[in-house]
Amino acid sequence: MLSRVADSIYWLNRYVERAENVARFVEVNLNLLLDTSVAGVSQQWQPLVTTTGDRDLFEERYGDASAENVLKFLTFDSTYPNSILSCVQSARENARAVREIISSEMWEQVNAFYLWMKEAAETDYSLEQLYSFYPEVKMSSHLFAGVMEATMAHNEGWNFGRLGRLLERADKTARILDVKYYILLPSVKHVGTPLDELQWIALLKSASAYEMYRKRQRRVSPEGITKFLTLNAEFPRSILFCLLQAERSLHQITGTTMGSWCNSSERTLGRLRSELEYMTLEEVFDIGLHEFLDKLQTRLNTVGEHIYEDFMAVPLAS
């Protein structure tokens, strides 16, 4: 497969997944506003920007981290490359570049997603209307993933797409968890209070994990939720599940067997997956959940860099 084709399919899926996960990211806060009227919660918008890593850019353009400014920045700002609108537009451009490789149904879905987002960006949404907007973003992403699963041959290109989707999902699950645990709670005095529990429930719902979690656990606890979203090997949005499945796709691409490696991508991803697979929750908290998640995000970025170098970068002429 040509490196440019692999790159486009990989990023097509990463961008669609990123758009979905930014919507989930914002929903953590929106669900809190819907579930509680405790003083101070409505002002918790700065953490969303901080956790994206683009706080300086936001403050330069918008200044005050109000609900309106943060939602515009993360959703409809066409000049911000990680907004939902920009992600869907980038996904469409990557799909356009490989229309002869992907199925026509995949192109039609991502194109419809973009046209809908473009129209939405020109609509003056109220805060109340956004409660129904973000679930539609998630559903459009689900539709794309389902169409790809059902209409594209499960070959090398499909595995590149799946690899991109799963690595993106692992990163964003870590970021959503980090928002709650590290900086979203208004004050330490709220730990263990009904507000604290509402925030954990909101996080589970935003990760589409509430029902599956409650089927396994009766009690909503920070420890149980952290373990479920981080170390569970069966739930599709847990970090470990994403790494396990991403590694399988990577081995399908290279033709090597699980447990071996032939390039830096397999080595870095396999090492990260192995460490996580044998890690205990106690070890995570000994490190510190924020510190663990921050390091995990850095290592996921390193995996992405190696994938680019191994499969997509054009070798320099000697």
C-alpha positions, 0 to 999 in steps of 0.5 A: 500500500502506498504510504500516502494512502495509509496516511490518509486512511489512518488520519481519516479515522483519527479525525472522525474519532477525535470529533466524537471524543471532543463531543464527549469531552464537552458532554462531561460538563454539560451533563453536570450542568443538567444534573446539578445546580450546585454553585460553582459548577457552571464556572468549570469551563477552564479545565476543558481548555487546559486539558486540550493543551491549547490554553494559551491559544484559547486565551489569546483568541477568546480571553474569558473561559465562559461557557459560550467561548469554550463551546465555540472554541472546541466545537465551531472554531474553524481556525482551531485544528482540533475543534469538531468542525475542523476535525470533520473537515480534515476527515473529509479531505483525507477521505477525498484523497482516497475515494478510490480505496474506501467504499462509496458509503464511507465517503457519503457518510463522512461527506454528510457529516461535514455538510451537517457540521458546516450548517450547524456552525452557521446556526445560532445554538442556545446552550439548551439546544447543544444538549442534543447536538453533541449526541448527534456528533457521536452518532455520526461518528458511530455511523461512519465506523459501522459503515466502514466495518460493513463495506470496506474489505478488512485488508491493510487499509482497514487495519490502518484505519482501525489503528488510527481510531483506537489510538485516538480513542485511548488518548481521549479516554485518558483525557476525559478521565484526567479532566474529572480526577485532576481539575474539574472538581471545584474544591477538595472539600467536595470529594465524597459528596453527592456532587463528586458522585454526580461528576463521576456518573457524568463521566461514565455517561460521556464515555458511554460506559455507565450501563456497562459499568453498573452491570459489573459494579453496584457502587459508583466509586473513583477506584472502580471507574478508574479501573474500568476505563483504564484496565478493563480488557473487554469494554471498547472505550477502555484504554487497555482494550484500545491498545490490545486491538490497536496492536492486533491491527498493527501486527496484521499490517506487518505480518508479524506474530503477537509477542514479537516485533520488527519495527519501532511501532510494534516495539513501543506499542507492545511495551505500552500494552504489556505494561498496562496489561500487567499493571494494578490499580494500586500501582496506578494510584501510587504513581498518581492518576494525573501523572499516570495519565499524563505519561500515558498520553505522552507515550501514545504520542510517541507510538503515533510518531513511530507509526508515521516514521515506519509507514508514512514518512517519505525516506530522504534521498541519500 
